[in-house]
Amino acid sequence: MSAPERYDVVVVGSGEGGKYLAWHMAQDGRRTAVVERRWIGGSCPNINCLPSKNELWSAGVAHIVRRAGAFGVTTGPISVDMAQVVRRKREMVHGLVTFHLERYKASGAELVMGSARIVAPKTVEIGLNDGGTRRLIAGKLFLNLGTHASIPTVPGLADACPLTHIEALDLERLPDHLIVLGGGYVGLELAQAYRRFGSRVTVIEHGARLAGREDPDISDELRRILEAEGIEVWLSAEVEQVDGRSGDHVRARVRIADGHRTLEGSDLLVAAGRTPNTRGIGLEENGIELTDRGYIRVNDRLETTAADTWAIGECAGSPQFTHISLDDFRVIRDNLEGRHRSTEGRLVPYCMFIDPPLARVGLSEREARDRGIHVRVATLLTGAVLRTRTTSETAGFMKALVADDDRIVGFAMIGSDAGEVMAAVQVAMMARLPYTAIRDAILTHPTMAEGLNSLFGSLPIGKHD
């Protein structure tokens, strides 16, 4: 091992928040190193967000072509070339990795490829991918460790070598029958994609509803949309035993409300949550406490229990979205520069990129009730928005929650362009505008956002109207 090297800043993990922090620190003149085990730029551009949305788009194209006749367009028989789907995705990833390498070079931050372990306070030992080791001593240490797909402890499941999202997004063949364990975001997005590519798909969810954190009306609409495309959904179902091997033949014994059923398929995808990458790398031994769930314990400034050590993104228990990891960077940056910024009370928007997508920001009805917040609720069927008359994309609805002071405290939408429509409501929420500001705004016709006029116009009148 070479002599220890001193850096002003060491970042372990090159995910969204970590890389922006490293680039910022390096450009500010600090000697900065980033340690990355495998994915340059983190999971988002390599194996998660962008690759999945790339392949979901390909699946959407297949879906549109199959329905072309309804729009007056004549096509012949179609087929899906999964090898080309994956090639397109890989080309995108290659371009993104190249972009990241260029950013590292331009910023002056050093990228070190290897596996990190904390061996003393603010001291990182790296097993280099090319062989050998290095030991870096940091003035300030930032942990951007991320998470990985959880594999439930079901007998036979691990031995079946199931797919996670990583393998599912690199599959150059079409499964005959894909069994998906988990009815959350990853499971539903990939379930719909593979159904549109041409697979038979069954989703097994242990909870009583899909996307269980959502209100029942949202969950019910998601189920209706997916079942309308031929996806089989099993709810309140628990897998008790798995036999076989994914990619060949798998058999799952499932307990349901009225007994047991056996489900057979060709491939098995596990989408049952995430586990933080925090165990076995020396954190607790060096003063960095973990929570009961294995996340790094942090305060509202993302400081850990060790001196001059911070955690960023999913490993810190932050909401598991790339845009939140980026905001974690802003929180740390601003506090280091003497401007107070906190993770408390952040408004967290998110989208599920099924088609049509689900977008939500702020409180659900259940969350408002649990917090004792009285709300008025407005809903509008997506099909009532005139834009859908031109596109025939009528599935879904909009939903808004307004508090007694007329502020919008929650918004959800299932429908075309839901993420973009949500952003308009989010800005109004951040500005603490009354809902009447959107109700009375002049919104472009014919757009999906125009439906916000009708949505908020349908709200029961409050004392401030």
Secondary structure, DSSP 4 states (H G I P E B T S, - for coil): -PPPEEEEEEEE--SHHHHHHHHHHHHTT--EEEEESS-TT-HHHHTSHHHHHHHHHHHHHHHHHHTGGGGT---------HHHHHHHHHHHHHHHHHHHHHHHHHHTPEEEEEEEEEEETTEEEEEETTSSEEEEEEEEEEE---EEE-----TTTGGG--B-HHHHTT--S--SEEEEE--SHHHHHHHHHHHHHT-EEEEE-SSSSSSTTS-HHHHHHHHHHHHHTT-EEE-S-EEEEEEEETTTEEEEEEEETTEEEEEEESEEEE---EEES-TTSSTGGGT--B-TTSPBP--TT-B-SSTTEEE-GGGGT--S-HHHHHHHHHHHHHHHTT----STT----EEE-SSSPEEEEE--HHHHHHTT--EEEEEEEGGGSTHHHHH-----EEEEEEETTSBEEEEEEESTTHHHHHHHHHHHHHTT-BHHHHHTS---TTSSTTHHHHHHHTSPP-TT-
